[in-house]
């Protein structure tokens, strides 16, 4: 799934891909070099046929791996959710159990 992230001190969003997702956080891949411990705002996009198109959260980078290729670098990060609204947390839970239709959920 595509992910866009923005650091509080930078105006531009960075693109990436979600490699793995859980209720506690994400593993993402990007070309952006970010410091461990940095907090970022993320928006994860979900396929267009879903009832909801995305969820948002604030996350902290807790680990980082660097992958070097012939002439470029790629980074993978482990993100821990720091703050997520109840509505977005519900979307995440529905995504994890394979349901993306909010009308099916009981509040």
RAKAVEN-V233547 format. One record per backbone hydrogen bond with DSSP energy under -1.0 kcal/mol. NH is the residue of the N-H (numbers start at 1). CO is the residue of the C=O. Records with the same first field share a line. If there is no record, write none. Layout:
NH: CO, CO
//
This chain:
3: 16
4: 43
5: 14
6: 41
10: 7
14: 5
16: 3
17: 29
18: 1
19: 27
20: 27
22: 25
26: 79
27: 20
28: 77
29: 17
30: 75
37: 61
38: 35
40: 59
41: 6
42: 57
43: 4
44: 55
45: 2
46: 53
50: 47
51: 100
55: 44
57: 42
58: 83
59: 40
60: 80
61: 38
62: 78
63: 78
65: 76
67: 74
69: 72
74: 67
75: 30
76: 65
77: 28
78: 63
79: 26
80: 60
81: 24
82: 58
83: 58
89: 85
90: 86
91: 87
92: 88
93: 89
94: 90
95: 91
96: 92
97: 93
98: 95
99: 94
104: 101
105: 102
//
